[in-house]
Amino acid sequence: MPRMHIAGIVGEEFDALNAGRIRTYIPTLVERGARVRLKSEFGISAAED
């Protein structure tokens, strides 16, 4: 996976959550959202975590 692609997905996830009221959980939600999207795009199964 290209590093720039991963950084772009993380940035998009952050932007989507940045307007939320509860900012404490944003890093966790960004990580989860990015992981789900990358798994979907690259066909990685949950067993490969």
C-alpha positions, -999 to 999 in steps of 0.1 A, spaced: 0 0 0 14 34 -10 21 56 20 5 86 3 -27 66 -3 -29 57 34 -23 93 44 -51 105 21 -76 81 35 -66 90 71 -70 127 62 -104 121 47 -116 102 77 -103 130 100 -121 157 79 -153 137 81 -152 136 119 -136 169 126 -169 188 129 -182 164 156 -190 176 192 -169 150 210 -134 153 198 -118 130 224 -124 99 203 -115 113 169 -81 96 166 -96 62 175 -125 67 150 -101 79 123 -79 48 128 -109 25 127 -124 41 96 -91 41 77 -85 5 86 -119 -6 73 -115 14 41 -80 0 34 -92 -36 41 -120 -30 17 -98 -15 -10 -70 -41 -8 -91 -72 1 -74 -78 34 -92 -101 57 -96 -96 94 -74 -126 101 -44 -106 87 -45 -79 114 
